[in-house]
Amino acid sequence: MLVSNILKEIEHSGSILKRAYLMAGQAIQRRIMQDTYQLRKELKQRNIKVLEDGQEELIVYHKIFCRGYQERFGMMRDVMRTEISLRLTKYTAELGELLKDHLK
């Protein structure tokens, strides 16, 4: 969702590089969707279900169901932001490497 919002902002911008930014953002968005699809597929194969369970102050909770067991898992918003930032950095670096290889 974060990348989608950024892409919408870029679409409405007057930047000269708008087209290039959109293409890069869409490539990153596709990569995120591929990873999400693979993760959901693997969770389904292992019969693991993850459901949102609300939030309290700075913690987001999920319920995890696996092999008849249920566990409540909480993650702080700051940790989530850091992980998102790290993954976006990774996707951007991957795209940069692809561009470098293509332009050689």
N, CA, C and O atoms as a GROMACS GRO file, in nm:
protein
  416
    1MET      N    1   0.082  -0.118   0.000
    1MET     CA    2   0.000   0.000   0.000
    1MET      C    3   0.087   0.125   0.000
    1MET      O    4   0.055   0.224  -0.066
    2LEU      N    5   0.196   0.122   0.072
    2LEU     CA    6   0.287   0.236   0.078
    2LEU      C    7   0.338   0.271  -0.061
    2LEU      O    8   0.337   0.388  -0.099
    3VAL      N    9   0.381   0.172  -0.136
    3VAL     CA   10   0.435   0.197  -0.269
    3VAL      C   11   0.325   0.248  -0.361
    3VAL      O   12   0.350   0.336  -0.444
    4SER      N   13   0.204   0.196  -0.349
    4SER     CA   14   0.091   0.243  -0.430
    4SER      C   15   0.064   0.391  -0.407
    4SER      O   16   0.041   0.466  -0.502
    5ASN      N   17   0.068   0.433  -0.282
    5ASN     CA   18   0.046   0.574  -0.251
    5ASN      C   19   0.155   0.662  -0.311
    5ASN      O   20   0.127   0.770  -0.363
    6ILE      N   21   0.278   0.616  -0.304
    6ILE     CA   22   0.389   0.692  -0.361
    6ILE      C   23   0.374   0.702  -0.512
    6ILE      O   24   0.399   0.808  -0.571
    7LEU      N   25   0.332   0.592  -0.576
    7LEU     CA   26   0.312   0.594  -0.721
    7LEU      C   27   0.202   0.693  -0.761
    7LEU      O   28   0.214   0.761  -0.863
    8LYS      N   29   0.097   0.701  -0.681
    8LYS     CA   30  -0.011   0.798  -0.709
    8LYS      C   31   0.041   0.940  -0.699
    8LYS      O   32   0.006   1.026  -0.780
    9GLU      N   33   0.126   0.966  -0.599
    9GLU     CA   34   0.185   1.100  -0.585
    9GLU      C   35   0.271   1.134  -0.706
    9GLU      O   36   0.267   1.246  -0.757
   10ILE      N   37   0.348   1.037  -0.752
   10ILE     CA   38   0.436   1.059  -0.867
   10ILE      C   39   0.353   1.087  -0.992
   10ILE      O   40   0.388   1.175  -1.071
   11GLU      N   41   0.242   1.013  -1.010
   11GLU     CA   42   0.156   1.034  -1.126
   11GLU      C   43   0.107   1.178  -1.136
   11GLU      O   44   0.093   1.232  -1.245
   12HIS      N   45   0.081   1.238  -1.022
   12HIS     CA   46   0.027   1.374  -1.020
   12HIS      C   47   0.135   1.482  -1.012
   12HIS      O   48   0.104   1.601  -1.007
   13SER      N   49   0.259   1.440  -1.010
   13SER     CA   50   0.368   1.538  -1.001
   13SER      C   51   0.399   1.593  -1.140
   13SER      O   52   0.357   1.538  -1.241
   14GLY      N   53   0.472   1.699  -1.142
   14GLY     CA   54   0.512   1.759  -1.269
   14GLY      C   55   0.658   1.730  -1.301
   14GLY      O   56   0.718   1.798  -1.384
   15SER      N   57   0.714   1.630  -1.238
   15SER     CA   58   0.856   1.599  -1.254
   15SER      C   59   0.889   1.557  -1.397
   15SER      O   60   0.812   1.486  -1.463
   16ILE      N   61   1.003   1.601  -1.443
   16ILE     CA   62   1.052   1.562  -1.575
   16ILE      C   63   1.080   1.412  -1.579
   16ILE      O   64   1.064   1.348  -1.683
   17LEU      N   65   1.121   1.357  -1.466
   17LEU     CA   66   1.154   1.215  -1.458
   17LEU      C   67   1.036   1.129  -1.413
   17LEU      O   68   1.055   1.015  -1.369
   18LYS      N   69   0.916   1.184  -1.423
   18LYS     CA   70   0.797   1.114  -1.375
   18LYS      C   71   0.786   0.973  -1.433
   18LYS      O   72   0.763   0.878  -1.359
   19ARG      N   73   0.804   0.960  -1.562
   19ARG     CA   74   0.791   0.829  -1.628
   19ARG      C   75   0.893   0.729  -1.574
   19ARG      O   76   0.860   0.614  -1.549
   20ALA      N   77   1.016   0.773  -1.557
   20ALA     CA   78   1.121   0.685  -1.505
   20ALA      C   79   1.091   0.643  -1.361
   20ALA      O   80   1.107   0.526  -1.325
   21TYR      N   81   1.046   0.738  -1.280
   21TYR     CA   82   1.012   0.706  -1.141
   21TYR      C   83   0.895   0.608  -1.134
   21TYR      O   84   0.895   0.517  -1.052
   22LEU      N   85   0.796   0.628  -1.221
   22LEU     CA   86   0.681   0.537  -1.223
   22LEU      C   87   0.723   0.396  -1.262
   22LEU      O   88   0.679   0.298  -1.201
   23MET      N   89   0.809   0.386  -1.363
   23MET     CA   90   0.855   0.254  -1.407
   23MET      C   91   0.933   0.184  -1.296
   23MET      O   92   0.914   0.065  -1.272
   24ALA      N   93   1.019   0.258  -1.229
   24ALA     CA   94   1.097   0.200  -1.119
   24ALA      C   95   1.005   0.159  -1.004
   24ALA      O   96   1.020   0.050  -0.948
   25GLY      N   97   0.911   0.245  -0.969
   25GLY     CA   98   0.818   0.214  -0.861
   25GLY      C   99   0.732   0.094  -0.892
   25GLY      O  100   0.706   0.011  -0.805
   26GLN      N  101   0.688   0.083  -1.017
   26GLN     CA  102   0.606  -0.032  -1.057
   26GLN      C  103   0.688  -0.161  -1.054
   26GLN      O  104   0.635  -0.266  -1.017
   27ALA      N  105   0.815  -0.154  -1.092
   27ALA     CA  106   0.901  -0.272  -1.086
   27ALA      C  107   0.919  -0.317  -0.941
   27ALA      O  108   0.914  -0.437  -0.912
   28ILE      N  109   0.940  -0.222  -0.852
   28ILE     CA  110   0.954  -0.255  -0.709
   28ILE      C  111   0.823  -0.312  -0.656
   28ILE      O  112   0.823  -0.407  -0.578
   29GLN      N  113   0.712  -0.253  -0.696
   29GLN     CA  114   0.581  -0.302  -0.652
   29GLN      C  115   0.557  -0.446  -0.699
   29GLN      O  116   0.506  -0.528  -0.622
   30ARG      N  117   0.595  -0.478  -0.823
   30ARG     CA  118   0.582  -0.616  -0.872
   30ARG      C  119   0.666  -0.712  -0.789
   30ARG      O  120   0.622  -0.822  -0.756
   31ARG      N  121   0.787  -0.670  -0.756
   31ARG     CA  122   0.877  -0.755  -0.675
   31ARG      C  123   0.818  -0.780  -0.537
   31ARG      O  124   0.826  -0.892  -0.485
   32ILE      N  125   0.758  -0.678  -0.477
   32ILE     CA  126   0.693  -0.693  -0.346
   32ILE      C  127   0.578  -0.793  -0.358
   32ILE      O  128   0.563  -0.880  -0.272
   33MET      N  129   0.498  -0.780  -0.464
   33MET     CA  130   0.384  -0.870  -0.482
   33MET      C  131   0.431  -1.014  -0.504
   33MET      O  132   0.367  -1.108  -0.456
   34GLN      N  133   0.542  -1.032  -0.576
   34GLN     CA  134   0.596  -1.167  -0.596
   34GLN      C  135   0.638  -1.228  -0.462
   34GLN      O  136   0.607  -1.344  -0.434
   35ASP      N  137   0.708  -1.152  -0.381
   35ASP     CA  138   0.751  -1.202  -0.250
   35ASP      C  139   0.632  -1.233  -0.161
   35ASP      O  140   0.631  -1.334  -0.091
   36THR      N  141   0.532  -1.146  -0.163
   36THR     CA  142   0.412  -1.167  -0.082
   36THR      C  143   0.339  -1.293  -0.127
   36THR      O  144   0.294  -1.372  -0.044
   37TYR      N  145   0.328  -1.313  -0.258
   37TYR     CA  146   0.263  -1.433  -0.311
   37TYR      C  147   0.337  -1.558  -0.266
   37TYR      O  148   0.274  -1.655  -0.223
   38GLN      N  149   0.470  -1.557  -0.277
   38GLN     CA  150   0.549  -1.674  -0.237
   38GLN      C  151   0.534  -1.703  -0.088
   38GLN      O  152   0.523  -1.819  -0.048
   39LEU      N  153   0.534  -1.599  -0.007
   39LEU     CA  154   0.518  -1.616   0.137
   39LEU      C  155   0.382  -1.675   0.171
   39LEU      O  156   0.373  -1.768   0.251
   40ARG      N  157   0.276  -1.621   0.111
   40ARG     CA  158   0.142  -1.674   0.137
   40ARG      C  159   0.129  -1.818   0.091
   40ARG      O  160   0.065  -1.900   0.157
   41LYS      N  161   0.190  -1.849  -0.023
   41LYS     CA  162   0.188  -1.986  -0.076
   41LYS      C  163   0.256  -2.082   0.022
   41LYS      O  164   0.204  -2.190   0.051
   42GLU      N  165   0.372  -2.042   0.073
   42GLU     CA  166   0.446  -2.126   0.167
   42GLU      C  167   0.369  -2.144   0.298
   42GLU      O  168   0.364  -2.254   0.352
   43LEU      N  169   0.309  -2.037   0.349
   43LEU     CA  170   0.229  -2.048   0.471
   43LEU      C  171   0.112  -2.143   0.450
   43LEU      O  172   0.080  -2.224   0.537
   44LYS      N  173   0.048  -2.135   0.334
   44LYS     CA  174  -0.066  -2.223   0.303
   44LYS      C  175  -0.020  -2.368   0.296
   44LYS      O  176  -0.087  -2.457   0.348
   45GLN      N  177   0.094  -2.393   0.231
   45GLN     CA  178   0.148  -2.530   0.221
   45GLN      C  179   0.178  -2.588   0.358
   45GLN      O  180   0.162  -2.708   0.379
   46ARG      N  181   0.220  -2.504   0.450
   46ARG     CA  182   0.252  -2.550   0.586
   46ARG      C  183   0.131  -2.544   0.679
   46ARG      O  184   0.142  -2.572   0.798
   47ASN      N  185   0.016  -2.508   0.622
   47ASN     CA  186  -0.110  -2.498   0.697
   47ASN      C  187  -0.098  -2.402   0.816
   47ASN      O  188  -0.141  -2.432   0.927
   48ILE      N  189  -0.040  -2.287   0.790
   48ILE     CA  190  -0.025  -2.182   0.891
   48ILE      C  191  -0.115  -2.066   0.851
   48ILE      O  192  -0.111  -2.019   0.738
   49LYS      N  193  -0.196  -2.020   0.945
   49LYS     CA  194  -0.284  -1.907   0.919
   49LYS      C  195  -0.244  -1.791   1.009
   49LYS      O  196  -0.214  -1.809   1.127
   50VAL      N  197  -0.242  -1.672   0.952
   50VAL     CA  198  -0.209  -1.551   1.026
   50VAL      C  199  -0.324  -1.452   1.007
   50VAL      O  200  -0.359  -1.416   0.895
   51LEU      N  201  -0.382  -1.410   1.119
   51LEU     CA  202  -0.495  -1.317   1.116
   51LEU      C  203  -0.464  -1.194   1.199
   51LEU      O  204  -0.401  -1.203   1.304
   52GLU      N  205  -0.509  -1.078   1.151
   52GLU     CA  206  -0.492  -0.956   1.229
   52GLU      C  207  -0.572  -0.966   1.357
   52GLU      O  208  -0.683  -1.019   1.358
   53ASP      N  209  -0.516  -0.914   1.465
   53ASP     CA  210  -0.583  -0.922   1.595
   53ASP      C  211  -0.586  -0.785   1.664
   53ASP      O  212  -0.594  -0.777   1.787
   54GLY      N  213  -0.581  -0.679   1.586
   54GLY     CA  214  -0.593  -0.546   1.643
   54GLY      C  215  -0.460  -0.486   1.684
   54GLY      O  216  -0.353  -0.542   1.660
   55GLN      N  217  -0.470  -0.369   1.747
   55GLN     CA  218  -0.350  -0.300   1.792
   55GLN      C  219  -0.379  -0.224   1.920
   55GLN      O  220  -0.490  -0.178   1.944
   56GLU      N  221  -0.277  -0.213   1.999
   56GLU     CA  222  -0.284  -0.139   2.125
   56GLU      C  223  -0.164  -0.045   2.128
   56GLU      O  224  -0.049  -0.090   2.125
   57GLU      N  225  -0.190   0.081   2.135
   57GLU     CA  226  -0.087   0.184   2.137
   57GLU      C  227   0.012   0.164   2.023
   57GLU      O  228  -0.023   0.188   1.907
   58LEU      N  229   0.134   0.122   2.052
   58LEU     CA  230   0.238   0.112   1.949
   58LEU      C  231   0.263  -0.030   1.902
   58LEU      O  232   0.362  -0.056   1.832
   59ILE      N  233   0.176  -0.124   1.938
   59ILE     CA  234   0.197  -0.265   1.904
   59ILE      C  235   0.083  -0.315   1.816
   59ILE      O  236  -0.034  -0.293   1.847
   60VAL      N  237   0.118  -0.384   1.706
   60VAL     CA  238   0.020  -0.446   1.617
   60VAL      C  239   0.023  -0.596   1.645
   60VAL      O  240   0.129  -0.659   1.644
   61TYR      N  241  -0.095  -0.654   1.672
   61TYR     CA  242  -0.105  -0.795   1.708
   61TYR      C  243  -0.163  -0.879   1.594
   61TYR      O  244  -0.247  -0.833   1.518
   62HIS      N  245  -0.115  -1.004   1.586
   62HIS     CA  246  -0.168  -1.103   1.493
   62HIS      C  247  -0.187  -1.234   1.568
   62HIS      O  248  -0.115  -1.263   1.664
   63LYS      N  249  -0.285  -1.312   1.524
   63LYS     CA  250  -0.302  -1.448   1.576
   63LYS      C  251  -0.245  -1.543   1.473
   63LYS      O  252  -0.270  -1.530   1.353
   64ILE      N  253  -0.168  -1.639   1.522
   64ILE     CA  254  -0.106  -1.738   1.434
   64ILE      C  255  -0.160  -1.874   1.472
   64ILE      O  256  -0.155  -1.914   1.589
   65PHE      N  257  -0.212  -1.946   1.373
   65PHE     CA  258  -0.267  -2.080   1.393
   65PHE      C  259  -0.180  -2.180   1.318
   65PHE      O  260  -0.157  -2.166   1.198
   66CYS      N  261  -0.130  -2.282   1.390
   66CYS     CA  262  -0.043  -2.383   1.329
   66CYS      C  263  -0.056  -2.514   1.405
   66CYS      O  264  -0.035  -2.520   1.526
   67ARG      N  265  -0.091  -2.620   1.333
   67ARG     CA  266  -0.100  -2.756   1.388
   67ARG      C  267  -0.184  -2.762   1.515
   67ARG      O  268  -0.148  -2.830   1.612
   68GLY      N  269  -0.295  -2.694   1.515
   68GLY     CA  270  -0.386  -2.697   1.629
   68GLY      C  271  -0.350  -2.601   1.741
   68GLY      O  272  -0.425  -2.589   1.838
   69TYR      N  273  -0.239  -2.534   1.730
   69TYR     CA  274  -0.198  -2.438   1.832
   69TYR      C  275  -0.232  -2.297   1.785
   69TYR      O  276  -0.241  -2.269   1.666
   70GLN      N  277  -0.251  -2.210   1.882
   70GLN     CA  278  -0.279  -2.069   1.854
   70GLN      C  279  -0.185  -1.984   1.938
   70GLN      O  280  -0.166  -2.009   2.057
   71GLU      N  281  -0.128  -1.884   1.875
   71GLU     CA  282  -0.036  -1.794   1.945
   71GLU      C  283  -0.068  -1.650   1.906
   71GLU      O  284  -0.104  -1.623   1.791
   72ARG      N  285  -0.056  -1.562   1.999
   72ARG     CA  286  -0.074  -1.419   1.971
   72ARG      C  287   0.065  -1.356   1.961
   72ARG      O  288   0.149  -1.372   2.049
   73PHE      N  289   0.086  -1.285   1.851
   73PHE     CA  290   0.217  -1.227   1.822
   73PHE      C  291   0.201  -1.076   1.807
   73PHE      O  292   0.115  -1.029   1.733
   74GLY      N  293   0.283  -1.001   1.877
   74GLY     CA  294   0.278  -0.856   1.868
   74GLY      C  295   0.410  -0.800   1.817
   74GLY      O  296   0.518  -0.849   1.853
   75MET      N  297   0.400  -0.697   1.734
   75MET     CA  298   0.521  -0.633   1.682
   75MET      C  299   0.504  -0.482   1.694
   75MET      O  300   0.400  -0.426   1.660
   76MET      N  301   0.608  -0.418   1.743
   76MET     CA  302   0.604  -0.272   1.758
   76MET      C  303   0.608  -0.205   1.620
   76MET      O  304   0.673  -0.252   1.528
   77ARG      N  305   0.537  -0.095   1.611
   77ARG     CA  306   0.530  -0.022   1.484
   77ARG      C  307   0.668   0.023   1.436
   77ARG      O  308   0.696   0.021   1.316
   78ASP      N  309   0.755   0.062   1.528
   78ASP     CA  310   0.890   0.104   1.490
   78ASP      C  311   0.968  -0.009   1.425
   78ASP      O  312   1.042   0.012   1.329
   79VAL      N  313   0.951  -0.130   1.477
   79VAL     CA  314   1.018  -0.247   1.420
   79VAL      C  315   0.964  -0.271   1.279
   79VAL      O  316   1.040  -0.302   1.187
   80MET      N  317   0.832  -0.258   1.263
   80MET     CA  318   0.772  -0.277   1.132
   80MET      C  319   0.824  -0.174   1.032
   80MET      O  320   0.856  -0.208   0.918
   81ARG      N  321   0.832  -0.049   1.074
   81ARG     CA  322   0.883   0.057   0.986
   81ARG      C  323   1.027   0.030   0.943
   81ARG      O  324   1.063   0.048   0.827
   82THR      N  325   1.107  -0.015   1.038
   82THR     CA  326   1.247  -0.046   1.008
   82THR      C  327   1.256  -0.160   0.907
   82THR      O  328   1.334  -0.152   0.812
   83GLU      N  329   1.177  -0.265   0.928
   83GLU     CA  330   1.178  -0.380   0.836
   83GLU      C  331   1.132  -0.338   0.696
   83GLU      O  332   1.190  -0.381   0.596
   84ILE      N  333   1.029  -0.257   0.689
   84ILE     CA  334   0.981  -0.208   0.559
   84ILE      C  335   1.090  -0.128   0.490
   84ILE      O  336   1.114  -0.144   0.370
   85SER      N  337   1.157  -0.042   0.564
   85SER     CA  338   1.264   0.040   0.508
   85SER      C  339   1.378  -0.047   0.455
   85SER      O  340   1.431  -0.023   0.347
   86LEU      N  341   1.416  -0.149   0.532
   86LEU     CA  342   1.524  -0.239   0.490
   86LEU      C  343   1.487  -0.314   0.363
   86LEU      O  344   1.568  -0.328   0.272
   87ARG      N  345   1.363  -0.362   0.358
   87ARG     CA  346   1.320  -0.436   0.238
   87ARG      C  347   1.310  -0.346   0.116
   87ARG      O  348   1.349  -0.386   0.006
   88LEU      N  349   1.259  -0.224   0.133
   88LEU     CA  350   1.254  -0.132   0.020
   88LEU      C  351   1.394  -0.098  -0.029
   88LEU      O  352   1.417  -0.084  -0.149
   89THR      N  353   1.488  -0.085   0.063
   89THR     CA  354   1.627  -0.061   0.025
   89THR      C  355   1.681  -0.178  -0.056
   89THR      O  356   1.751  -0.159  -0.155
   90LYS      N  357   1.648  -0.299  -0.013
   90LYS     CA  358   1.692  -0.420  -0.084
   90LYS      C  359   1.633  -0.424  -0.225
   90LYS      O  360   1.705  -0.450  -0.322
   91TYR      N  361   1.503  -0.399  -0.237
   91TYR     CA  362   1.438  -0.400  -0.369
   91TYR      C  363   1.497  -0.292  -0.460
   91TYR      O  364   1.517  -0.315  -0.579
   92THR      N  365   1.524  -0.175  -0.405
   92THR     CA  366   1.581  -0.066  -0.483
   92THR      C  367   1.721  -0.102  -0.531
   92THR      O  368   1.758  -0.074  -0.645
   93ALA      N  369   1.799  -0.164  -0.443
   93ALA     CA  370   1.935  -0.207  -0.481
   93ALA      C  371   1.930  -0.312  -0.591
   93ALA      O  372   2.010  -0.308  -0.684
   94GLU      N  373   1.836  -0.406  -0.580
   94GLU     CA  374   1.820  -0.509  -0.685
   94GLU      C  375   1.787  -0.444  -0.819
   94GLU      O  376   1.843  -0.482  -0.922
   95LEU      N  377   1.696  -0.347  -0.817
   95LEU     CA  378   1.659  -0.278  -0.940
   95LEU      C  379   1.778  -0.201  -0.996
   95LEU      O  380   1.800  -0.199  -1.117
   96GLY      N  381   1.855  -0.138  -0.909
   96GLY     CA  382   1.975  -0.067  -0.952
   96GLY      C  383   2.076  -0.159  -1.018
   96GLY      O  384   2.136  -0.123  -1.119
   97GLU      N  385   2.094  -0.278  -0.962
   97GLU     CA  386   2.187  -0.375  -1.022
   97GLU      C  387   2.138  -0.420  -1.159
   97GLU      O  388   2.217  -0.433  -1.252
   98LEU      N  389   2.007  -0.442  -1.172
   98LEU     CA  390   1.951  -0.481  -1.302
   98LEU      C  391   1.976  -0.372  -1.406
   98LEU      O  392   2.011  -0.400  -1.520
   99LEU      N  393   1.956  -0.247  -1.366
   99LEU     CA  394   1.980  -0.136  -1.458
   99LEU      C  395   2.127  -0.125  -1.497
   99LEU      O  396   2.159  -0.103  -1.614
  100LYS      N  397   2.216  -0.141  -1.400
  100LYS     CA  398   2.360  -0.136  -1.429
  100LYS      C  399   2.398  -0.245  -1.528
  100LYS      O  400   2.471  -0.219  -1.624
  101ASP      N  401   2.349  -0.367  -1.504
  101ASP     CA  402   2.380  -0.479  -1.593
  101ASP      C  403   2.325  -0.455  -1.733
  101ASP      O  404   2.389  -0.488  -1.833
  102HIS      N  405   2.206  -0.397  -1.740
  102HIS     CA  406   2.142  -0.372  -1.869
  102HIS      C  407   2.214  -0.262  -1.948
  102HIS      O  408   2.218  -0.266  -2.071
  103LEU      N  409   2.272  -0.165  -1.878
  103LEU     CA  410   2.335  -0.051  -1.945
  103LEU      C  411   2.482  -0.075  -1.980
  103LEU      O  412   2.546   0.013  -2.036
  104LYS      N  413   2.535  -0.190  -1.948
  104LYS     CA  414   2.676  -0.219  -1.979
  104LYS      C  415   2.697  -0.238  -2.127
  104LYS      O  416   2.810  -0.263  -2.170
   0.00000   0.00000   0.00000
